Amino acid sequence: MYRYKIGFIGLGLMGGSLSIALQKLPSKDYYLGYDHNTLHCQQALALNLVDKIALSLEEIKSCDIIFISIPVDGIIAVSQLLVGISKDCTVIDLGSTKEKISASIPPSIRSNFVTAHPMTGTEKFGPTSAIDNLYTDKVVVLCDIRKSGSHQEKIAKTLFTDIGMNIVCMDAKEHDRHAAFISHMPHALSYALANAVIQQEDATSIIALAGGGFRDMSRIAKSSPSMWEDIFRQNKTNVLEALDSFQLELAKCQEMVENEEWDKLNSWMKDANTLHTILK
């Protein structure tokens, strides 16, 4: 006998890793998957991430819990198609932006939704990138939780707690501004770094000289362009503010180097060092 019938819309890194985490719990659930990518469906079945692949969204709508882990524009589109789900159904989206998603959910099913952002991930994508413990000891931000039904709030908080996540509740607008600086801007910088190096250096030099620092900073430039295009589009204003802030700091560095203000540069670097006391 199953506790819940859980549907996954999107069978990549986030959905697949979530399935792995949930399957480790004592309670037994039934997992139904849905993805427009046929190969992803085949891989998810082969990896036992789901028990069955749904042939239509209507099948997913019968689930007790639905996780949506697809690009953020897709989350908005899918939410329009979920009208008619049971009042007890809990829908949890895992998008990296929240304000537009939260505002776009049809009013008739708004209480069914919990808009969440697990602050975790890797640069890889697809079912084969799903890993154990991706969610363990990570933060999940629940946004505009007052708009969710009490049943849905309880289900989401219980599931995320059970898989070892730390819950933070936040207004969606506030979340998107913070995410722009802490998550979205670093992705833009990584893409920019990768493009700058590719345009100036040949492959042989990159392979020979790229050390750990460069590899660390450029790693997330391997992330899905389609996914991050959607994120930058939805969070445009905040991303631009974050990039402006970064460009001001980069200009300071350039000016100090040009003027050979080495003591001032050293002090500026020491200020940056203090970030690591926060992140410990």
Helices and strands as residue ranges (DSSP letters): E 5-9, H 13-23, E 30-34, H 38-46, E 52-53, H 57-60, E 65-68, H 72-80, E 90-93, H 99-104, G 107-112, E 113-118, G 127-129, E 139-143, G 145-147, H 150-162, E 166-170, H 172-179, I 180-184, H 185-200, H 203-209, H 212-218, G 219-222, H 225-234, H 236-258, H 262-273, H 275-279
